[in-house]
Amino acid sequence: MRETVSDEVLIRRIAARDAQALEQLYDRYERPAYAFVFRMVKDVMAAEEVVQEMFVRIWNIADRIDTDGGRGKVSTWMFAVARNLAIDWLRKRGSKPLEALEYDEWERVKGQVEQETTEHAVERKLLGEQLKAALEELNEDQKQVLEWIYYKGYTQQEVADHERIPLGTVKSRVRLALNQLRKRFDEFVREGVWP
Amino acid sequence: MTAAIESLCDWTDLYAMGGLTSDERTMFEEHMAGCKNCRERLMAVAPIIHALPWAVDSIEPPAGMKDRVLARVLGVHEAAEAGEDSQLLAAKKLTDLPTATKLETASTSKGIAIYPVAARSRVLSWFTGGLAAAVLLLAITSGLLLQRVDRLDQEREALTAQVAEMQRQAGEDTSTGSPLVVNRVINLSPMNDLVAKGLATIVIDNKGMHLIVQAEQLPELQNEEAFQVWLLKGGRPVNAGTFLTYDGTGALYYSFESDDFDQIAITKEPDAKGQTPRGEVVLAAALPDV
């Protein structure tokens, strides 16, 4: 069945210039990738362009991606590339392309994704719903700092300047937010949402 | 532990979230290679960051997006193999982010035929990659575009039916006049974090220009509130009418003579009586020149 083919296998087939594998990967990630990018850029046409560019990059660099060991790396990498491109659009409104950092992003993701990361879209969607609820539980300051850094691509210094708060406050808000989310994550694990 | 190292350890969460500059990231990665605490903290928070893309509201991608994206990706590949630099092509693509989708039109005996000009002009631009690239490109894109044409046919039929209905409501009958020709179709972008979607279609006949606005997923209206459409020229709004919604969906028809408006916006108004905008903009777009 098509659904049983892992992302890693699809990437290997894409590396061999298999257009059907690209289509299969596209079908799998069109909706989540579009929703994620739209969440960032809030523009329907820009979101489509960013998703399109993400697949261009995947197609171009697939032969350099070492997919051995550890599931979940491909999707994590894809979303990281999508986020970079979305931030690029937000910052430059498409006037200049992002530096070609997708391979660097792959190197970074490789070291951060553990084997137990779930591969299945249903589980991820469920986890996403749980995480969305957990994000709602953060206080306004914590939500704001996540919004600026993660969804708008601001650096710590830019957040400090924009919000007129010390750098240490930015760091502590991020830390408290992640600690709280991590705590909820541990509960997901106990509840069986996260494998 | 020195103050400098303590400071770098503080960067772990920001590194995981992508909140460091390029230089800071490099500095942190060098530090992390020799700092077990940072590596452990990163592994603890990374799964949260990696799950954030899944914690967003689901949204329907635009119709036909798959065909457009795959045609472009595979087209870029073929052009790149034929000698064009893929990064250059990527640069080209990001620099020509469209502000609206233009549809070229032609009248037929049955009504309106619509062809995707934007996609075609992009494809044509790759002909500079050489004749061989063009042949390969056309072979790939034609199959995908065929599917898209089918969908566009369906959309055309729906649009034609809507136009006919609008005309009936406006008391007009074009069956004996000049045929309606679609001049522009513009996607309206949501504002202020809304998820609303909208489409503005401008059609022309011998009586002038007609604007058809369709919008969905609009915010709920309270009391006497209404949505109002504005055509703008140099920031000066002209009232193009108001409409109410059913389940967040609404539409409006408006005839006008001038073709030099440069923007369209839909606002949520406290009532349907205003002659100037008072409420917040929910959807807007630039009106590109034809």
Interface residues (C-beta under 8 A of the other chain):
Chain A: R17 A19 L22 E23 Y26 D27 E30 R31 P32 A33 Y34 A35 F36 F38 R39 K42 D43 V44 M45 A46 E48 E49 V51 Q52 E53 F55 V56 R57 W59 N60 G72 T76 F79 A80 A82 R83 I87 D88 W89 R93 G94 S95 K96 P97 L98 A100 Q112 V113 E114 T117 R124 K125 L127 G128 E129 L131 K132 L135 L146 I149 Y150 G153 Y154 T155 Q156 Q157 V159 V170 K171 V174 R175 L178 L181 R182 F185 W194
Chain B: D10 W11 D13 L14 A16 M17 G18 G19 L20 T21 E24 L42 M43 A44 V45 A46 P47 I48 I49 H50 A51 L52 P53 W54 A55 V56 D57 S58 I59 E60 P61 P62 M65 K66 R68 V69 L70 R72 V73 L74 V76 H77 A80 S86 Q87 L89 A90 A91 K93 L94 T95 L97 P98 T99 A100 T101 I140 N187 S189 P190 D193 K197
